[in-house]
Amino acid sequence: MASITHVVLFQFKDGVSPDVVQTTCASLLALKENCLHPLTQRPYILSLKGGRDNSPEGLQGGLTHGFVAEFATVEDRAYYLEKDPAHLGFIADVQGLVVKAVVLDFADGVF
């Protein structure tokens, strides 16, 4: 079975300070270590990276930051989205900071 790639794109609200953006992005990236599998109590996100948009194409539609996580299984992704307390806490914290969020998930090579 192919791993699951989870892509998240944010547009922060006007007026959100650069320090808050930096802290929020660092908190998201920290989920790699802070999200623990419910059975093993060990980190289960295979990889997680992200950063500020720097594309010269002009097709961002206002989105400014992107993140890509990889999960071994659909079940791990489901736990992350629906039950993981670290992820759910992050979502609660970011709610008032973003004007737009886009999420796209895919299994590598499945079209």
N, C-alpha and C positions, 0 to 999 in steps of 0.2 A: 504494500500500500504506500502511496506517495505521501510525503509530509504535507502539512498545511502551512501555507504562507499567508500571513495576516498583515495587510497594509493599512495604515492609518494616516490620514492627512488632515492637518488642522489649519484653520485661519483664526488667529487670535483676534479678539476684539480690539478696536482702536482704543488707545489709552492704557492698555495693559503694559506695564513697565517692562523694559528689557530684563530687569532682574527677576521679575515674576515669570517671564517666558523662560529664562534660563533655568530657574528652579523647577518649573513644571516639566520641562524637557528632561532634566536630570532625574526627576521623580519617575517619569515614564521609563527611562532607560534602566533605572534601578529595579524595575519589576523583574528583570532577568534573574536577579538574585533573591528578590523578596517574594516572588510567587512560588509557593511550595506545594508539591504534589500532596494530595490528601492522604495517600497511603504511605509514601516513603518519607514525607517531610523534607524532600530535597528539591532544589530548583528543577523545573521541568521545561522551561522555555529553551529550545535548542540554541537559538540565536536571536539577538535583538539589537538593532542599530537604527540610527536616525540622525536628522540634522535639518538645518535651515535650507530652504529652496535656493538654488543658484542657477537654475535653468535659464538660458538666454532665449528660449523659444517663445515666451510670453503666453503660454497656454495654461497657466496655473489656476486661472479662475479665482484669484484671491487667496488660494491656499499658500501657506508660508512655510510649513514644517511637515516633514514626512518621517514615518517610522515603519520598520519592517521587522516582524517577529516570525519565527518559524517554530511550529509545533510538530511533534512526532506523529500525533494521531488526531483524528477528529474529536475523540473523547477528551484529550488534553485541551484542545481549543474550546470545547464546550464548557469544561470546568472553569477555564480562564474567564470566559465571557459571562457565565451564569452564577458562579459560586465563589471564585477565588477572592478572599477578603482584601488582599492587597490591591488587586485590579479594581474591584468594586469601590474601594476607598479612593483610588486615583480618579475614577470616573466622577465621583461625587465632588472631588476637589476641582476638577477641570471644567465642570458644567458652566460656571459663571465667567469663564475666561475665553471661551471660543465662540465665534459667531457661526462657524461652519466646521463640520467634521465629515469626512468621507472615509468609508471603510470598504475594503475589497479583499476577499479571501479567495485563495485558489489552491488546488492540488497540482503540483508541478507536472506538466505534460498532459493534463486532463483537459480536453477542449470540447 
